[in-house]
Amino acid sequence: MKERVAREAYTRIECRCLPYYQNSALYPVIDHLQRVLGFRREDTPQEKLGKLERALVGVGFKPFATT
């Protein structure tokens, strides 16, 4: 599958999990997103949401509606 995807016009991200996180199947994905989005331990949930929204707008998603 890696060889087939390598010929496609997409970015492939490969994640691996440490044995310590074996009970959290999505840990590698969550960790990658936190690093890419620049989350810091002291960020509030609102700050994290803002970072996520800016990243999504940056790749073409429309802004979220606020209520």
PDBQT receptor file of N, H, CA, C and O in Angstrom, charges set to zero:
ATOM      1  N   MET A   1       0.819  -1.187   0.000  1.00  0.00    +0.000 N 
ATOM      2  CA  MET A   1       0.000   0.000   0.000  1.00  0.00    +0.000 C 
ATOM      3  C   MET A   1       0.868   1.257   0.000  1.00  0.00    +0.000 C 
ATOM      4  O   MET A   1       0.554   2.227  -0.690  1.00  0.00    +0.000 OA
ATOM      5  N   LYS A   2       1.959   1.245   0.770  1.00  0.00    +0.000 N 
ATOM      6  H   LYS A   2       2.214   0.457   1.330  1.00  0.00    +0.000 HD
ATOM      7  CA  LYS A   2       2.841   2.420   0.803  1.00  0.00    +0.000 C 
ATOM      8  C   LYS A   2       3.354   2.766  -0.591  1.00  0.00    +0.000 C 
ATOM      9  O   LYS A   2       3.410   3.938  -0.964  1.00  0.00    +0.000 OA
ATOM     10  N   GLU A   3       3.725   1.753  -1.355  1.00  0.00    +0.000 N 
ATOM     11  H   GLU A   3       3.680   0.801  -1.053  1.00  0.00    +0.000 HD
ATOM     12  CA  GLU A   3       4.250   1.996  -2.697  1.00  0.00    +0.000 C 
ATOM     13  C   GLU A   3       3.183   2.600  -3.593  1.00  0.00    +0.000 C 
ATOM     14  O   GLU A   3       3.475   3.502  -4.379  1.00  0.00    +0.000 OA
ATOM     15  N   ARG A   4       1.962   2.123  -3.488  1.00  0.00    +0.000 N 
ATOM     16  H   ARG A   4       1.725   1.391  -2.850  1.00  0.00    +0.000 HD
ATOM     17  CA  ARG A   4       0.880   2.659  -4.309  1.00  0.00    +0.000 C 
ATOM     18  C   ARG A   4       0.585   4.110  -3.937  1.00  0.00    +0.000 C 
ATOM     19  O   ARG A   4       0.436   4.960  -4.814  1.00  0.00    +0.000 OA
ATOM     20  N   VAL A   5       0.502   4.385  -2.663  1.00  0.00    +0.000 N 
ATOM     21  H   VAL A   5       0.623   3.694  -1.950  1.00  0.00    +0.000 HD
ATOM     22  CA  VAL A   5       0.211   5.744  -2.201  1.00  0.00    +0.000 C 
ATOM     23  C   VAL A   5       1.354   6.692  -2.568  1.00  0.00    +0.000 C 
ATOM     24  O   VAL A   5       1.118   7.870  -2.835  1.00  0.00    +0.000 OA
ATOM     25  N   ALA A   6       2.565   6.197  -2.584  1.00  0.00    +0.000 N 
ATOM     26  H   ALA A   6       2.757   5.240  -2.367  1.00  0.00    +0.000 HD
ATOM     27  CA  ALA A   6       3.718   7.043  -2.914  1.00  0.00    +0.000 C 
ATOM     28  C   ALA A   6       3.590   7.650  -4.304  1.00  0.00    +0.000 C 
ATOM     29  O   ALA A   6       4.157   8.712  -4.563  1.00  0.00    +0.000 OA
ATOM     30  N   ARG A   7       2.858   6.999  -5.201  1.00  0.00    +0.000 N 
ATOM     31  H   ARG A   7       2.398   6.136  -4.990  1.00  0.00    +0.000 HD
ATOM     32  CA  ARG A   7       2.677   7.517  -6.554  1.00  0.00    +0.000 C 
ATOM     33  C   ARG A   7       1.525   8.506  -6.646  1.00  0.00    +0.000 C 
ATOM     34  O   ARG A   7       1.338   9.135  -7.688  1.00  0.00    +0.000 OA
ATOM     35  N   GLU A   8       0.761   8.653  -5.592  1.00  0.00    +0.000 N 
ATOM     36  H   GLU A   8       0.912   8.142  -4.746  1.00  0.00    +0.000 HD
ATOM     37  CA  GLU A   8      -0.384   9.556  -5.580  1.00  0.00    +0.000 C 
ATOM     38  C   GLU A   8       0.069  10.976  -5.215  1.00  0.00    +0.000 C 
ATOM     39  O   GLU A   8       1.169  11.183  -4.702  1.00  0.00    +0.000 OA
ATOM     40  N   ALA A   9      -0.802  11.934  -5.492  1.00  0.00    +0.000 N 
ATOM     41  H   ALA A   9      -1.695  11.765  -5.908  1.00  0.00    +0.000 HD
ATOM     42  CA  ALA A   9      -0.492  13.341  -5.228  1.00  0.00    +0.000 C 
ATOM     43  C   ALA A   9      -0.953  13.762  -3.831  1.00  0.00    +0.000 C 
ATOM     44  O   ALA A   9      -1.512  14.844  -3.654  1.00  0.00    +0.000 OA
ATOM     45  N   TYR A  10      -0.719  12.911  -2.861  1.00  0.00    +0.000 N 
ATOM     46  H   TYR A  10      -0.265  12.031  -3.005  1.00  0.00    +0.000 HD
ATOM     47  CA  TYR A  10      -1.097  13.193  -1.484  1.00  0.00    +0.000 C 
ATOM     48  C   TYR A  10       0.111  13.031  -0.580  1.00  0.00    +0.000 C 
ATOM     49  O   TYR A  10       1.099  12.387  -0.934  1.00  0.00    +0.000 OA
ATOM     50  N   THR A  11       0.005  13.630   0.592  1.00  0.00    +0.000 N 
ATOM     51  H   THR A  11      -0.797  14.153   0.880  1.00  0.00    +0.000 HD
ATOM     52  CA  THR A  11       1.037  13.464   1.590  1.00  0.00    +0.000 C 
ATOM     53  C   THR A  11       0.673  12.282   2.477  1.00  0.00    +0.000 C 
ATOM     54  O   THR A  11      -0.441  12.206   2.995  1.00  0.00    +0.000 OA
ATOM     55  N   ARG A  12       1.592  11.384   2.644  1.00  0.00    +0.000 N 
ATOM     56  H   ARG A  12       2.497  11.446   2.223  1.00  0.00    +0.000 HD
ATOM     57  CA  ARG A  12       1.381  10.219   3.504  1.00  0.00    +0.000 C 
ATOM     58  C   ARG A  12       2.086  10.470   4.820  1.00  0.00    +0.000 C 
ATOM     59  O   ARG A  12       3.259  10.844   4.845  1.00  0.00    +0.000 OA
ATOM     60  N   ILE A  13       1.375  10.266   5.903  1.00  0.00    +0.000 N 
ATOM     61  H   ILE A  13       0.423   9.962   5.883  1.00  0.00    +0.000 HD
ATOM     62  CA  ILE A  13       1.934  10.432   7.244  1.00  0.00    +0.000 C 
ATOM     63  C   ILE A  13       1.887   9.068   7.916  1.00  0.00    +0.000 C 
ATOM     64  O   ILE A  13       0.831   8.443   8.007  1.00  0.00    +0.000 OA
ATOM     65  N   GLU A  14       3.022   8.625   8.376  1.00  0.00    +0.000 N 
ATOM     66  H   GLU A  14       3.880   9.133   8.302  1.00  0.00    +0.000 HD
ATOM     67  CA  GLU A  14       3.094   7.329   9.047  1.00  0.00    +0.000 C 
ATOM     68  C   GLU A  14       3.318   7.555  10.535  1.00  0.00    +0.000 C 
ATOM     69  O   GLU A  14       4.266   8.232  10.932  1.00  0.00    +0.000 OA
ATOM     70  N   CYS A  15       2.450   6.990  11.347  1.00  0.00    +0.000 N 
ATOM     71  H   CYS A  15       1.679   6.439  11.024  1.00  0.00    +0.000 HD
ATOM     72  CA  CYS A  15       2.547   7.132  12.797  1.00  0.00    +0.000 C 
ATOM     73  C   CYS A  15       2.773   5.769  13.416  1.00  0.00    +0.000 C 
ATOM     74  O   CYS A  15       2.313   4.749  12.902  1.00  0.00    +0.000 OA
ATOM     75  N   ARG A  16       3.481   5.769  14.514  1.00  0.00    +0.000 N 
ATOM     76  H   ARG A  16       3.854   6.598  14.932  1.00  0.00    +0.000 HD
ATOM     77  CA  ARG A  16       3.709   4.538  15.274  1.00  0.00    +0.000 C 
ATOM     78  C   ARG A  16       3.404   4.805  16.735  1.00  0.00    +0.000 C 
ATOM     79  O   ARG A  16       3.486   5.938  17.209  1.00  0.00    +0.000 OA
ATOM     80  N   CYS A  17       3.062   3.772  17.417  1.00  0.00    +0.000 N 
ATOM     81  H   CYS A  17       2.995   2.852  17.032  1.00  0.00    +0.000 HD
ATOM     82  CA  CYS A  17       2.669   3.921  18.809  1.00  0.00    +0.000 C 
ATOM     83  C   CYS A  17       3.651   3.189  19.718  1.00  0.00    +0.000 C 
ATOM     84  O   CYS A  17       4.114   2.094  19.397  1.00  0.00    +0.000 OA
ATOM     85  N   LEU A  18       3.955   3.791  20.824  1.00  0.00    +0.000 N 
ATOM     86  H   LEU A  18       3.579   4.681  21.084  1.00  0.00    +0.000 HD
ATOM     87  CA  LEU A  18       4.783   3.150  21.835  1.00  0.00    +0.000 C 
ATOM     88  C   LEU A  18       3.936   2.162  22.624  1.00  0.00    +0.000 C 
ATOM     89  O   LEU A  18       2.728   2.361  22.755  1.00  0.00    +0.000 OA
ATOM     90  N   PRO A  19       4.536   1.107  23.151  1.00  0.00    +0.000 N 
ATOM     91  CA  PRO A  19       3.775   0.129  23.942  1.00  0.00    +0.000 C 
ATOM     92  C   PRO A  19       3.001   0.768  25.097  1.00  0.00    +0.000 C 
ATOM     93  O   PRO A  19       1.945   0.273  25.491  1.00  0.00    +0.000 OA
ATOM     94  N   TYR A  20       3.525   1.857  25.631  1.00  0.00    +0.000 N 
ATOM     95  H   TYR A  20       4.383   2.259  25.311  1.00  0.00    +0.000 HD
ATOM     96  CA  TYR A  20       2.860   2.528  26.751  1.00  0.00    +0.000 C 
ATOM     97  C   TYR A  20       1.451   2.981  26.366  1.00  0.00    +0.000 C 
ATOM     98  O   TYR A  20       0.566   3.027  27.220  1.00  0.00    +0.000 OA
ATOM     99  N   TYR A  21       1.228   3.319  25.075  1.00  0.00    +0.000 N 
ATOM    100  H   TYR A  21       1.947   3.282  24.381  1.00  0.00    +0.000 HD
ATOM    101  CA  TYR A  21      -0.055   3.830  24.610  1.00  0.00    +0.000 C 
ATOM    102  C   TYR A  21      -0.865   2.782  23.853  1.00  0.00    +0.000 C 
ATOM    103  O   TYR A  21      -1.746   3.139  23.071  1.00  0.00    +0.000 OA
ATOM    104  N   GLN A  22      -0.589   1.511  24.067  1.00  0.00    +0.000 N 
ATOM    105  H   GLN A  22       0.126   1.221  24.703  1.00  0.00    +0.000 HD
ATOM    106  CA  GLN A  22      -1.243   0.460  23.297  1.00  0.00    +0.000 C 
ATOM    107  C   GLN A  22      -2.754   0.400  23.494  1.00  0.00    +0.000 C 
ATOM    108  O   GLN A  22      -3.455  -0.158  22.649  1.00  0.00    +0.000 OA
ATOM    109  N   ASN A  23      -3.266   0.951  24.567  1.00  0.00    +0.000 N 
ATOM    110  H   ASN A  23      -2.697   1.404  25.253  1.00  0.00    +0.000 HD
ATOM    111  CA  ASN A  23      -4.710   0.944  24.803  1.00  0.00    +0.000 C 
ATOM    112  C   ASN A  23      -5.409   2.179  24.245  1.00  0.00    +0.000 C 
ATOM    113  O   ASN A  23      -6.609   2.359  24.451  1.00  0.00    +0.000 OA
ATOM    114  N   SER A  24      -4.676   3.021  23.546  1.00  0.00    +0.000 N 
ATOM    115  H   SER A  24      -3.701   2.875  23.378  1.00  0.00    +0.000 HD
ATOM    116  CA  SER A  24      -5.238   4.221  22.941  1.00  0.00    +0.000 C 
ATOM    117  C   SER A  24      -4.904   4.204  21.454  1.00  0.00    +0.000 C 
ATOM    118  O   SER A  24      -3.870   4.723  21.033  1.00  0.00    +0.000 OA
ATOM    119  N   ALA A  25      -5.785   3.604  20.668  1.00  0.00    +0.000 N 
ATOM    120  H   ALA A  25      -6.625   3.182  21.010  1.00  0.00    +0.000 HD
ATOM    121  CA  ALA A  25      -5.522   3.403  19.241  1.00  0.00    +0.000 C 
ATOM    122  C   ALA A  25      -5.266   4.704  18.484  1.00  0.00    +0.000 C 
ATOM    123  O   ALA A  25      -4.529   4.704  17.498  1.00  0.00    +0.000 OA
ATOM    124  N   LEU A  26      -5.851   5.791  18.918  1.00  0.00    +0.000 N 
ATOM    125  H   LEU A  26      -6.451   5.791  19.718  1.00  0.00    +0.000 HD
ATOM    126  CA  LEU A  26      -5.692   7.056  18.200  1.00  0.00    +0.000 C 
ATOM    127  C   LEU A  26      -4.577   7.929  18.750  1.00  0.00    +0.000 C 
ATOM    128  O   LEU A  26      -4.380   9.042  18.263  1.00  0.00    +0.000 OA
ATOM    129  N   TYR A  27      -3.851   7.465  19.738  1.00  0.00    +0.000 N 
ATOM    130  H   TYR A  27      -4.011   6.561  20.134  1.00  0.00    +0.000 HD
ATOM    131  CA  TYR A  27      -2.798   8.284  20.332  1.00  0.00    +0.000 C 
ATOM    132  C   TYR A  27      -1.804   8.831  19.303  1.00  0.00    +0.000 C 
ATOM    133  O   TYR A  27      -1.495  10.021  19.358  1.00  0.00    +0.000 OA
ATOM    134  N   PRO A  28      -1.296   8.040  18.382  1.00  0.00    +0.000 N 
ATOM    135  CA  PRO A  28      -0.334   8.592  17.420  1.00  0.00    +0.000 C 
ATOM    136  C   PRO A  28      -0.929   9.711  16.571  1.00  0.00    +0.000 C 
ATOM    137  O   PRO A  28      -0.235  10.674  16.246  1.00  0.00    +0.000 OA
ATOM    138  N   VAL A  29      -2.187   9.595  16.212  1.00  0.00    +0.000 N 
ATOM    139  H   VAL A  29      -2.751   8.813  16.476  1.00  0.00    +0.000 HD
ATOM    140  CA  VAL A  29      -2.848  10.630  15.407  1.00  0.00    +0.000 C 
ATOM    141  C   VAL A  29      -3.054  11.887  16.236  1.00  0.00    +0.000 C 
ATOM    142  O   VAL A  29      -2.785  12.995  15.771  1.00  0.00    +0.000 OA
ATOM    143  N   ILE A  30      -3.526  11.720  17.451  1.00  0.00    +0.000 N 
ATOM    144  H   ILE A  30      -3.745  10.820  17.830  1.00  0.00    +0.000 HD
ATOM    145  CA  ILE A  30      -3.737  12.868  18.345  1.00  0.00    +0.000 C 
ATOM    146  C   ILE A  30      -2.422  13.578  18.617  1.00  0.00    +0.000 C 
ATOM    147  O   ILE A  30      -2.361  14.806  18.563  1.00  0.00    +0.000 OA
ATOM    148  N   ASP A  31      -1.374  12.825  18.906  1.00  0.00    +0.000 N 
ATOM    149  H   ASP A  31      -1.424  11.827  18.949  1.00  0.00    +0.000 HD
ATOM    150  CA  ASP A  31      -0.063  13.411  19.175  1.00  0.00    +0.000 C 
ATOM    151  C   ASP A  31       0.438  14.189  17.962  1.00  0.00    +0.000 C 
ATOM    152  O   ASP A  31       0.965  15.292  18.108  1.00  0.00    +0.000 OA
ATOM    153  N   HIS A  32       0.279  13.629  16.777  1.00  0.00    +0.000 N 
ATOM    154  H   HIS A  32      -0.149  12.733  16.658  1.00  0.00    +0.000 HD
ATOM    155  CA  HIS A  32       0.721  14.311  15.555  1.00  0.00    +0.000 C 
ATOM    156  C   HIS A  32      -0.039  15.623  15.366  1.00  0.00    +0.000 C 
ATOM    157  O   HIS A  32       0.569  16.654  15.081  1.00  0.00    +0.000 OA
ATOM    158  N   LEU A  33      -1.347  15.590  15.521  1.00  0.00    +0.000 N 
ATOM    159  H   LEU A  33      -1.841  14.752  15.753  1.00  0.00    +0.000 HD
ATOM    160  CA  LEU A  33      -2.142  16.805  15.354  1.00  0.00    +0.000 C 
ATOM    161  C   LEU A  33      -1.774  17.870  16.378  1.00  0.00    +0.000 C 
ATOM    162  O   LEU A  33      -1.708  19.054  16.048  1.00  0.00    +0.000 OA
ATOM    163  N   GLN A  34      -1.535  17.459  17.611  1.00  0.00    +0.000 N 
ATOM    164  H   GLN A  34      -1.588  16.497  17.880  1.00  0.00    +0.000 HD
ATOM    165  CA  GLN A  34      -1.149  18.428  18.637  1.00  0.00    +0.000 C 
ATOM    166  C   GLN A  34       0.175  19.099  18.283  1.00  0.00    +0.000 C 
ATOM    167  O   GLN A  34       0.346  20.296  18.513  1.00  0.00    +0.000 OA
ATOM    168  N   ARG A  35       1.098  18.345  17.731  1.00  0.00    +0.000 N 
ATOM    169  H   ARG A  35       0.960  17.373  17.544  1.00  0.00    +0.000 HD
ATOM    170  CA  ARG A  35       2.389  18.917  17.336  1.00  0.00    +0.000 C 
ATOM    171  C   ARG A  35       2.238  19.844  16.140  1.00  0.00    +0.000 C 
ATOM    172  O   ARG A  35       2.790  20.944  16.135  1.00  0.00    +0.000 OA
ATOM    173  N   VAL A  36       1.499  19.411  15.131  1.00  0.00    +0.000 N 
ATOM    174  H   VAL A  36       1.050  18.517  15.135  1.00  0.00    +0.000 HD
ATOM    175  CA  VAL A  36       1.302  20.213  13.922  1.00  0.00    +0.000 C 
ATOM    176  C   VAL A  36       0.567  21.511  14.244  1.00  0.00    +0.000 C 
ATOM    177  O   VAL A  36       0.894  22.565  13.697  1.00  0.00    +0.000 OA
ATOM    178  N   LEU A  37      -0.418  21.435  15.126  1.00  0.00    +0.000 N 
ATOM    179  H   LEU A  37      -0.683  20.579  15.570  1.00  0.00    +0.000 HD
ATOM    180  CA  LEU A  37      -1.205  22.615  15.460  1.00  0.00    +0.000 C 
ATOM    181  C   LEU A  37      -0.524  23.515  16.492  1.00  0.00    +0.000 C 
ATOM    182  O   LEU A  37      -0.986  24.627  16.747  1.00  0.00    +0.000 OA
ATOM    183  N   GLY A  38       0.552  23.045  17.074  1.00  0.00    +0.000 N 
ATOM    184  H   GLY A  38       0.927  22.142  16.867  1.00  0.00    +0.000 HD
ATOM    185  CA  GLY A  38       1.293  23.857  18.037  1.00  0.00    +0.000 C 
ATOM    186  C   GLY A  38       0.615  23.978  19.384  1.00  0.00    +0.000 C 
ATOM    187  O   GLY A  38       0.749  24.996  20.062  1.00  0.00    +0.000 OA
ATOM    188  N   PHE A  39      -0.117  22.940  19.776  1.00  0.00    +0.000 N 
ATOM    189  H   PHE A  39      -0.226  22.113  19.225  1.00  0.00    +0.000 HD
ATOM    190  CA  PHE A  39      -0.754  22.970  21.090  1.00  0.00    +0.000 C 
ATOM    191  C   PHE A  39       0.312  22.979  22.183  1.00  0.00    +0.000 C 
ATOM    192  O   PHE A  39       1.324  22.284  22.099  1.00  0.00    +0.000 OA
ATOM    193  N   ARG A  40       0.053  23.787  23.205  1.00  0.00    +0.000 N 
ATOM    194  H   ARG A  40      -0.769  24.352  23.273  1.00  0.00    +0.000 HD
ATOM    195  CA  ARG A  40       0.919  23.814  24.375  1.00  0.00    +0.000 C 
ATOM    196  C   ARG A  40       0.111  23.359  25.583  1.00  0.00    +0.000 C 
ATOM    197  O   ARG A  40      -1.113  23.483  25.605  1.00  0.00    +0.000 OA
ATOM    198  N   ARG A  41       0.787  22.845  26.559  1.00  0.00    +0.000 N 
ATOM    199  H   ARG A  41       1.781  22.744  26.541  1.00  0.00    +0.000 HD
ATOM    200  CA  ARG A  41       0.115  22.343  27.765  1.00  0.00    +0.000 C 
ATOM    201  C   ARG A  41      -0.751  23.431  28.407  1.00  0.00    +0.000 C 
ATOM    202  O   ARG A  41      -1.834  23.136  28.914  1.00  0.00    +0.000 OA
ATOM    203  N   GLU A  42      -0.293  24.664  28.389  1.00  0.00    +0.000 N 
ATOM    204  H   GLU A  42       0.587  24.903  27.977  1.00  0.00    +0.000 HD
ATOM    205  CA  GLU A  42      -1.022  25.746  29.055  1.00  0.00    +0.000 C 
ATOM    206  C   GLU A  42      -2.140  26.352  28.210  1.00  0.00    +0.000 C 
ATOM    207  O   GLU A  42      -2.858  27.227  28.694  1.00  0.00    +0.000 OA
ATOM    208  N   ASP A  43      -2.309  25.913  26.959  1.00  0.00    +0.000 N 
ATOM    209  H   ASP A  43      -1.726  25.203  26.565  1.00  0.00    +0.000 HD
ATOM    210  CA  ASP A  43      -3.398  26.408  26.118  1.00  0.00    +0.000 C 
ATOM    211  C   ASP A  43      -4.752  26.044  26.711  1.00  0.00    +0.000 C 
ATOM    212  O   ASP A  43      -4.949  24.938  27.215  1.00  0.00    +0.000 OA
ATOM    213  N   THR A  44      -5.670  26.980  26.642  1.00  0.00    +0.000 N 
ATOM    214  H   THR A  44      -5.510  27.878  26.232  1.00  0.00    +0.000 HD
ATOM    215  CA  THR A  44      -7.044  26.702  27.067  1.00  0.00    +0.000 C 
ATOM    216  C   THR A  44      -7.756  25.957  25.933  1.00  0.00    +0.000 C 
ATOM    217  O   THR A  44      -7.281  25.961  24.797  1.00  0.00    +0.000 OA
ATOM    218  N   PRO A  45      -8.879  25.325  26.232  1.00  0.00    +0.000 N 
ATOM    219  CA  PRO A  45      -9.642  24.681  25.159  1.00  0.00    +0.000 C 
ATOM    220  C   PRO A  45     -10.013  25.667  24.041  1.00  0.00    +0.000 C 
ATOM    221  O   PRO A  45     -10.018  25.293  22.869  1.00  0.00    +0.000 OA
ATOM    222  N   GLN A  46     -10.321  26.911  24.391  1.00  0.00    +0.000 N 
ATOM    223  H   GLN A  46     -10.317  27.215  25.344  1.00  0.00    +0.000 HD
ATOM    224  CA  GLN A  46     -10.659  27.917  23.393  1.00  0.00    +0.000 C 
ATOM    225  C   GLN A  46      -9.459  28.237  22.494  1.00  0.00    +0.000 C 
ATOM    226  O   GLN A  46      -9.617  28.413  21.286  1.00  0.00    +0.000 OA
ATOM    227  N   GLU A  47      -8.265  28.312  23.080  1.00  0.00    +0.000 N 
ATOM    228  H   GLU A  47      -8.136  28.170  24.061  1.00  0.00    +0.000 HD
ATOM    229  CA  GLU A  47      -7.061  28.559  22.293  1.00  0.00    +0.000 C 
ATOM    230  C   GLU A  47      -6.783  27.401  21.342  1.00  0.00    +0.000 C 
ATOM    231  O   GLU A  47      -6.406  27.611  20.189  1.00  0.00    +0.000 OA
ATOM    232  N   LYS A  48      -6.971  26.189  21.827  1.00  0.00    +0.000 N 
ATOM    233  H   LYS A  48      -7.277  26.018  22.764  1.00  0.00    +0.000 HD
ATOM    234  CA  LYS A  48      -6.768  25.013  20.976  1.00  0.00    +0.000 C 
ATOM    235  C   LYS A  48      -7.771  24.998  19.829  1.00  0.00    +0.000 C 
ATOM    236  O   LYS A  48      -7.416  24.683  18.693  1.00  0.00    +0.000 OA
ATOM    237  N   LEU A  49      -9.012  25.334  20.123  1.00  0.00    +0.000 N 
ATOM    238  H   LEU A  49      -9.301  25.589  21.046  1.00  0.00    +0.000 HD
ATOM    239  CA  LEU A  49     -10.033  25.391  19.079  1.00  0.00    +0.000 C 
ATOM    240  C   LEU A  49      -9.665  26.450  18.045  1.00  0.00    +0.000 C 
ATOM    241  O   LEU A  49      -9.827  26.223  16.846  1.00  0.00    +0.000 OA
ATOM    242  N   GLY A  50      -9.174  27.596  18.491  1.00  0.00    +0.000 N 
ATOM    243  H   GLY A  50      -9.042  27.780  19.465  1.00  0.00    +0.000 HD
ATOM    244  CA  GLY A  50      -8.749  28.650  17.571  1.00  0.00    +0.000 C 
ATOM    245  C   GLY A  50      -7.629  28.179  16.655  1.00  0.00    +0.000 C 
ATOM    246  O   GLY A  50      -7.645  28.465  15.458  1.00  0.00    +0.000 OA
ATOM    247  N   LYS A  51      -6.670  27.471  17.200  1.00  0.00    +0.000 N 
ATOM    248  H   LYS A  51      -6.657  27.239  18.172  1.00  0.00    +0.000 HD
ATOM    249  CA  LYS A  51      -5.564  26.943  16.398  1.00  0.00    +0.000 C 
ATOM    250  C   LYS A  51      -6.079  25.941  15.369  1.00  0.00    +0.000 C 
ATOM    251  O   LYS A  51      -5.643  25.941  14.218  1.00  0.00    +0.000 OA
ATOM    252  N   LEU A  52      -7.004  25.093  15.792  1.00  0.00    +0.000 N 
ATOM    253  H   LEU A  52      -7.358  25.092  16.727  1.00  0.00    +0.000 HD
ATOM    254  CA  LEU A  52      -7.580  24.117  14.869  1.00  0.00    +0.000 C 
ATOM    255  C   LEU A  52      -8.360  24.814  13.765  1.00  0.00    +0.000 C 
ATOM    256  O   LEU A  52      -8.227  24.460  12.594  1.00  0.00    +0.000 OA
ATOM    257  N   GLU A  53      -9.174  25.804  14.126  1.00  0.00    +0.000 N 
ATOM    258  H   GLU A  53      -9.282  26.092  15.078  1.00  0.00    +0.000 HD
ATOM    259  CA  GLU A  53      -9.955  26.539  13.126  1.00  0.00    +0.000 C 
ATOM    260  C   GLU A  53      -9.053  27.239  12.117  1.00  0.00    +0.000 C 
ATOM    261  O   GLU A  53      -9.316  27.183  10.915  1.00  0.00    +0.000 OA
ATOM    262  N   ARG A  54      -7.999  27.895  12.582  1.00  0.00    +0.000 N 
ATOM    263  H   ARG A  54      -7.785  27.941  13.558  1.00  0.00    +0.000 HD
ATOM    264  CA  ARG A  54      -7.072  28.590  11.673  1.00  0.00    +0.000 C 
ATOM    265  C   ARG A  54      -6.393  27.607  10.726  1.00  0.00    +0.000 C 
ATOM    266  O   ARG A  54      -6.210  27.900   9.545  1.00  0.00    +0.000 OA
ATOM    267  N   ALA A  55      -6.022  26.447  11.245  1.00  0.00    +0.000 N 
ATOM    268  H   ALA A  55      -6.171  26.208  12.205  1.00  0.00    +0.000 HD
ATOM    269  CA  ALA A  55      -5.378  25.441  10.398  1.00  0.00    +0.000 C 
ATOM    270  C   ALA A  55      -6.355  24.936   9.337  1.00  0.00    +0.000 C 
ATOM    271  O   ALA A  55      -5.973  24.751   8.181  1.00  0.00    +0.000 OA
ATOM    272  N   LEU A  56      -7.604  24.714   9.719  1.00  0.00    +0.000 N 
ATOM    273  H   LEU A  56      -7.914  24.865  10.657  1.00  0.00    +0.000 HD
ATOM    274  CA  LEU A  56      -8.587  24.226   8.758  1.00  0.00    +0.000 C 
ATOM    275  C   LEU A  56      -8.898  25.272   7.690  1.00  0.00    +0.000 C 
ATOM    276  O   LEU A  56      -9.024  24.937   6.513  1.00  0.00    +0.000 OA
ATOM    277  N   VAL A  57      -9.022  26.535   8.095  1.00  0.00    +0.000 N 
ATOM    278  H   VAL A  57      -8.919  26.807   9.052  1.00  0.00    +0.000 HD
ATOM    279  CA  VAL A  57      -9.242  27.605   7.124  1.00  0.00    +0.000 C 
ATOM    280  C   VAL A  57      -8.046  27.692   6.177  1.00  0.00    +0.000 C 
ATOM    281  O   VAL A  57      -8.212  27.949   4.985  1.00  0.00    +0.000 OA
ATOM    282  N   GLY A  58      -6.851  27.479   6.705  1.00  0.00    +0.000 N 
ATOM    283  H   GLY A  58      -6.716  27.270   7.674  1.00  0.00    +0.000 HD
ATOM    284  CA  GLY A  58      -5.636  27.538   5.904  1.00  0.00    +0.000 C 
ATOM    285  C   GLY A  58      -5.562  26.487   4.808  1.00  0.00    +0.000 C 
ATOM    286  O   GLY A  58      -4.833  26.658   3.831  1.00  0.00    +0.000 OA
ATOM    287  N   VAL A  59      -6.312  25.402   4.965  1.00  0.00    +0.000 N 
ATOM    288  H   VAL A  59      -6.904  25.263   5.759  1.00  0.00    +0.000 HD
ATOM    289  CA  VAL A  59      -6.314  24.359   3.937  1.00  0.00    +0.000 C 
ATOM    290  C   VAL A  59      -7.623  24.320   3.170  1.00  0.00    +0.000 C 
ATOM    291  O   VAL A  59      -7.917  23.345   2.478  1.00  0.00    +0.000 OA
ATOM    292  N   GLY A  60      -8.421  25.397   3.297  1.00  0.00    +0.000 N 
ATOM    293  H   GLY A  60      -8.182  26.189   3.860  1.00  0.00    +0.000 HD
ATOM    294  CA  GLY A  60      -9.595  25.532   2.459  1.00  0.00    +0.000 C 
ATOM    295  C   GLY A  60     -10.949  25.258   3.076  1.00  0.00    +0.000 C 
ATOM    296  O   GLY A  60     -11.963  25.354   2.384  1.00  0.00    +0.000 OA
ATOM    297  N   PHE A  61     -11.003  24.916   4.365  1.00  0.00    +0.000 N 
ATOM    298  H   PHE A  61     -10.179  24.838   4.927  1.00  0.00    +0.000 HD
ATOM    299  CA  PHE A  61     -12.292  24.718   5.000  1.00  0.00    +0.000 C 
ATOM    300  C   PHE A  61     -12.896  26.067   5.334  1.00  0.00    +0.000 C 
ATOM    301  O   PHE A  61     -12.171  27.013   5.645  1.00  0.00    +0.000 OA
ATOM    302  N   LYS A  62     -14.203  26.166   5.274  1.00  0.00    +0.000 N 
ATOM    303  H   LYS A  62     -14.792  25.398   5.022  1.00  0.00    +0.000 HD
ATOM    304  CA  LYS A  62     -14.880  27.405   5.622  1.00  0.00    +0.000 C 
ATOM    305  C   LYS A  62     -14.921  27.549   7.137  1.00  0.00    +0.000 C 
ATOM    306  O   LYS A  62     -14.978  26.548   7.852  1.00  0.00    +0.000 OA
ATOM    307  N   PRO A  63     -14.893  28.787   7.638  1.00  0.00    +0.000 N 
ATOM    308  CA  PRO A  63     -14.939  28.989   9.095  1.00  0.00    +0.000 C 
ATOM    309  C   PRO A  63     -16.188  28.376   9.714  1.00  0.00    +0.000 C 
ATOM    310  O   PRO A  63     -17.238  28.280   9.078  1.00  0.00    +0.000 OA
ATOM    311  N   PHE A  64     -16.048  27.966  10.966  1.00  0.00    +0.000 N 
ATOM    312  H   PHE A  64     -15.195  28.044  11.483  1.00  0.00    +0.000 HD
ATOM    313  CA  PHE A  64     -17.172  27.397  11.704  1.00  0.00    +0.000 C 
ATOM    314  C   PHE A  64     -18.168  28.482  12.050  1.00  0.00    +0.000 C 
ATOM    315  O   PHE A  64     -17.787  29.625  12.301  1.00  0.00    +0.000 OA
ATOM    316  N   ALA A  65     -19.442  28.127  12.063  1.00  0.00    +0.000 N 
ATOM    317  H   ALA A  65     -19.751  27.198  11.859  1.00  0.00    +0.000 HD
ATOM    318  CA  ALA A  65     -20.474  29.053  12.508  1.00  0.00    +0.000 C 
ATOM    319  C   ALA A  65     -20.427  29.122  14.031  1.00  0.00    +0.000 C 
ATOM    320  O   ALA A  65     -20.296  28.094  14.696  1.00  0.00    +0.000 OA
ATOM    321  N   THR A  66     -20.531  30.305  14.576  1.00  0.00    +0.000 N 
ATOM    322  H   THR A  66     -20.637  31.141  14.037  1.00  0.00    +0.000 HD
ATOM    323  CA  THR A  66     -20.527  30.456  16.029  1.00  0.00    +0.000 C 
ATOM    324  C   THR A  66     -21.950  30.692  16.497  1.00  0.00    +0.000 C 
ATOM    325  O   THR A  66     -22.751  31.320  15.804  1.00  0.00    +0.000 OA
ATOM    326  N   THR A  67     -22.252  30.185  17.669  1.00  0.00    +0.000 N 
ATOM    327  H   THR A  67     -21.602  29.674  18.231  1.00  0.00    +0.000 HD
ATOM    328  CA  THR A  67     -23.603  30.354  18.216  1.00  0.00    +0.000 C 
ATOM    329  C   THR A  67     -23.565  31.218  19.432  1.00  0.00    +0.000 C 
ATOM    330  O   THR A  67     -24.605  31.478  20.038  1.00  0.00    +0.000 OA
TER     331      THR A  67
